[in-house]
Amino acid sequence: MDTTGDGSAKKGEVDLGNVVISEEETPVADLPASVSVIEGEELERVPFKKGIDILRAVPNLLATDYNQGGVPGEFVLRGFSGGHGNVAAVFVDGAPLNESNSHADGIADFNIIIPEEIERIEVIRGPFSALYGNYARGGALISLQRKRSMRTPPIYRWDTGIPSGES
């Protein structure tokens, strides 16, 4: 089938012409999905002892801690329950938190999260979240952003009292 008009297309091929792919940031409120954003005072009102406790601020998300030391807790989202939080793709400042080589594939261990550092939680539900990888089994992405003051490690300087170049 010749779709180019110049006879260059082979049988069974279709010339699509120029295809342009561009990146555009979409505000969370404009996404075609159910979205929850928790930040500021709303997040500060959540009582917490462990990292997984911050998820209790998210509507329609059930977070459970097994109270077994370093054992990751579990959360249930959109009716999906795995064990140890393997039902959603979890990111902290854009870095994936899910582990691929553990006994529960896709486990998200919130034990490494310090709740006081988190300033914003975004949960995106629905088929839109499939863009975030195979760990979005519950059809959701959880994105945690740390407070700006926590992103850059502090620079420490010590003064020995000895001028440089002298001993």
Backbone hydrogen bonds in HBPLUS format (Angstrom, degrees):
<---DONOR---> <-ACCEPTOR-->    atom                        ^
c    i                          cat <-CA-CA->   ^        H-A-AA   ^      H-
h    n   atom  resd res      DA  || num        DHA   H-A  angle D-A-AA Bond
n    s   type  num  typ     dist DA aas  dist angle  dist       angle   num
A0013-GLU N   A0010-LYS O   3.09 MM   3  5.51 163.9  2.12 134.5 135.4     1
A0030-ASP N   A0027-PRO O   2.89 MM   3  5.45 150.4  1.98 116.9 125.9     2
A0031-LEU N   A0028-VAL O   3.23 MM   3  5.50 170.1  2.24 113.7 116.3     3
A0125-ARG N   A0034-SER O   2.77 MM  91  5.14 175.6  1.77 167.0 167.6     4
A0036-SER N   A0123-VAL O   2.89 MM  87  5.12 157.7  1.94 146.9 154.3     5
A0123-VAL N   A0036-SER O   2.84 MM  87  5.12 158.6  1.89 152.9 158.0     6
A0038-ILE N   A0121-ILE O   2.91 MM  83  5.16 161.3  1.94 149.8 156.1     7
A0121-ILE N   A0038-ILE O   2.82 MM  83  5.16 152.7  1.89 151.6 159.8     8
A0043-LEU N   A0040-GLY O   3.08 MM   3  5.51 126.2  2.38 107.7 120.0     9
A0044-GLU N   A0040-GLY O   3.05 MM   4  6.36 150.7  2.14 146.7 155.9    10
A0045-ARG N   A0041-GLU O   3.06 MM   4  6.24 130.9  2.31 146.0 156.0    11
A0046-VAL N   A0043-LEU O   3.25 MM   3  5.63 163.3  2.28 110.3 115.3    12
A0053-ASP N   A0050-LYS O   3.11 MM   3  5.53 143.2  2.25 109.4 119.7    13
A0054-ILE N   A0051-GLY O   3.30 MM   3  6.09 159.1  2.35 119.6 123.3    14
A0055-LEU N   A0052-ILE O   3.10 MM   3  5.73 154.1  2.17 116.5 123.3    15
A0056-ARG N   A0053-ASP O   3.06 MM   3  5.58 160.6  2.10 113.5 119.6    16
A0057-ALA N   A0054-ILE O   3.34 MM   3  6.05 170.0  2.36 115.7 118.3    17
A0058-VAL N   A0055-LEU O   3.04 MM   3  5.53 163.4  2.07 116.2 121.4    18
A0062-LEU N   A0076-VAL O   3.10 MM  14  5.08 159.3  2.14 144.1 148.4    19
A0076-VAL N   A0062-LEU O   2.79 MM  14  5.08 149.6  1.88 141.3 151.6    20
A0064-THR N   A0074-GLU O   2.71 MM  10  5.18 171.0  1.71 169.3 168.3    21
A0074-GLU N   A0064-THR O   2.76 MM  10  5.18 160.3  1.80 154.2 160.9    22
A0071-VAL N   A0068-GLN O   3.35 MM   3  5.52 158.4  2.40 113.3 119.5    23
A0077-LEU N   A0080-PHE O   3.15 MM   3  5.36 152.8  2.23 145.2 147.9    24
A0080-PHE N   A0077-LEU O   2.92 MM   3  5.36 163.1  1.94 122.1 124.1    25
A0138-GLY N   A0087-VAL O   2.56 MM  51  5.01 152.8  1.63 152.0 152.1    26
A0089-ALA N   A0140-ALA O   3.39 MM  51  6.75 150.0  2.48 162.2 156.3    27
A0142-ILE N   A0089-ALA O   2.90 MM  53  6.28 167.6  1.92 164.1 167.6    28
A0097-LEU N   A0090-VAL O   2.75 MM   7  5.40 162.9  1.78 153.7 151.1    29
A0091-PHE N   A0142-ILE O   2.88 MM  51  6.29 160.4  1.92 164.4 170.7    30
A0144-LEU N   A0091-PHE O   2.82 MM  53  6.15 167.2  1.83 158.8 163.0    31
A0092-VAL N   A0095-ALA O   2.88 MM   3  5.26 160.6  1.92 148.3 149.3    32
A0095-ALA N   A0092-VAL O   3.00 MM   3  5.26 162.6  2.03 120.1 120.1    33
A0093-ASP N   A0144-LEU O   2.85 MM  51  6.23 156.2  1.90 161.7 169.6    34
A0099-GLU N   A0107-ILE O   2.82 MM   8  5.35 150.6  1.90 145.5 154.7    35
A0106-GLY N   A0099-GLU O   2.90 MM   7  5.08 142.8  2.04 159.9 163.5    36
A0107-ILE N   A0104-ALA O   2.94 MM   3  5.53 132.9  2.17 156.7 154.0    37
A0113-ILE N   A0110-PHE O   3.08 MM   3  5.30 163.6  2.11 110.0 115.1    38
A0117-GLU N   A0114-ILE O   2.91 MM   3  5.67 158.0  1.96 127.6 134.2    39
A0118-ILE N   A0115-PRO O   3.18 MM   3  5.59 155.8  2.24 113.0 119.5    40
A0147-LYS N   A0117-GLU O   2.65 MM  30  5.56 145.1  1.76 161.2 172.5    41
A0119-GLU N   A0145-GLN O   2.84 MM  26  5.91 169.8  1.85 165.6 168.1    42
A0145-GLN N   A0120-ARG O   2.98 MM  25  5.26 163.9  2.00 149.1 152.7    43
A0122-GLU N   A0143-SER O   2.88 MM  21  5.00 152.1  1.96 140.8 149.6    44
A0143-SER N   A0122-GLU O   2.81 MM  21  5.00 158.6  1.86 146.7 153.7    45
A0124-ILE N   A0141-LEU O   3.04 MM  17  5.18 150.2  2.13 137.6 147.0    46
A0141-LEU N   A0124-ILE O   2.99 MM  17  5.18 136.0  2.19 128.4 141.8    47
A0126-GLY N   A0139-GLY O   2.75 MM  13  5.01 109.5  2.25 137.1 154.3    48
A0129-SER N   A0126-GLY O   3.10 MM   3  6.02 157.3  2.15 126.8 130.5    49
A0130-ALA N   A0127-PRO O   3.11 MM   3  5.65 167.7  2.13 116.9 120.5    50
A0131-LEU N   A0128-PHE O   3.42 MM   3  6.45 175.2  2.42 124.0 125.1    51
A0132-TYR N   A0129-SER O   2.95 MM   3  5.68 169.6  1.96 124.0 127.1    52
A0133-GLY N   A0130-ALA O   3.45 MM   3  5.92 159.1  2.50 118.5 116.1    53
A0136-ALA N   A0133-GLY O   3.32 MM   3  6.03 167.8  2.33 119.1 121.9    54
A0139-GLY N   A0136-ALA O   2.87 MM   3  5.07 152.7  1.94 111.0 117.0    55
A0150-MET N   A0147-LYS O   2.82 MM   3  5.38 150.7  1.90 118.0 127.5    56
A0151-ARG N   A0148-ARG O   3.11 MM   3  5.28 152.9  2.18 106.7 114.7    57
A0166-GLU N   A0163-PRO O   3.28 MM   3  5.89 156.0  2.34 135.8 136.4    58
